[in-house]
Amino acid sequence: MDLHYLSQLKPPYLVVGNHAHTLDSFFVSAALPVHVRWVAGAYLFKLFGLRPLLERWVGAISKQQGRSDLFTIRAISDALKQGDIVALFPEGTRTWDGEPVGFDEAIAKLIRMFKVPVVVLNLEGFYGLKPRWSEKRRKGNAYLRCLPPLYPDQISQMTISQLYARLQQDIGFSYRKWQEQNHIPYQSTHAAEGLEQVLYLCPDCHGVSTMKTQGTKITCSSCNFTMELDQYDRLHLLHGKHPLEDVANWHAWEQSYMTGPEGTTLTFPPDEGVLFQTGDYTKLIVLAKRFRLSMEKGGMQVTLPDNTFQYFPFDAIQSMIINAKNTVELYHNNTLYRIRIQKRGSILKYVEMYQAKRKTLQGGTL
């Protein structure tokens, strides 16, 4: 890791980077020779006992994922005016497949508005150490690379579109391309376990939620399509007709299928829910700990044991994001809800179906 660029900088400045591992912020803070104030997900501030730690000791800044937050913008601006170093992950969430998640052009507008230097970090190999869907850590190495800073005079000479393109290029780290160039092994006898959280469609029979994992293998319980994941995160076909190169390739096919004509006919089996909450900026209230979550035409439904239900039509949902592995946080008619399903259940398929349906809604055909 080369941090000589940081030795040339005096606060205030921004630190940004790609997001792959649950402990990314801790790794970065431990590596940097300066104190950093992190922009953290608002849900963390609602967890019992964590808010005082984040606010008073860490100096973290709350950000409601998936929504514009003027409070967060003001807090970042105030911190920079005080001479602090503020760090954030523009993607807002960890990658599921090692490929860039992407972020809104609003990030470029904010950076231009703050008028401070920007340091971009590439977290290389962190996905390989423990992918978001994985239950166990792997043996391997990860690297932190510091790119040359962008200074305010450089930023001011760029249009918003040019700055956005530059940020996408620098932050948009691809684990697949990095592996092709470096060929770094990540070893585990449980390497594939948990993959059904992101690989929710079978390439052969197109079954939904039929994939099961054990050891290094992922198998369809419906048609026995089977692939094996190697130590370089490449997939190898053992049984079936449709080989796929890696997790990112499989996931891209799923997303394409969901947005295509076949996606409108998909039938989703319900998932067992373990936590249903509502809340505001300061607290969360438990509504239920036993329920079923199902995908209905044009929306999602939470059905309680007494068969009462709450329906969330897609056209009334303002935002939907995933916290941790299997919890979705959404705003429905401007009210916050959090829904957690059972371990190894794929909450991702709900979010990606919502995104697909929203595209259809915007096209005026739903």
Order of alpha helices (4+ residues) and beta strands (2+ residues): alpha-beta-alpha-beta-alpha-beta-alpha-beta-alpha-beta-alpha-beta-alpha-alpha-alpha-beta-beta-beta-beta-alpha-beta-beta-beta-beta-beta-beta-beta-beta-alpha
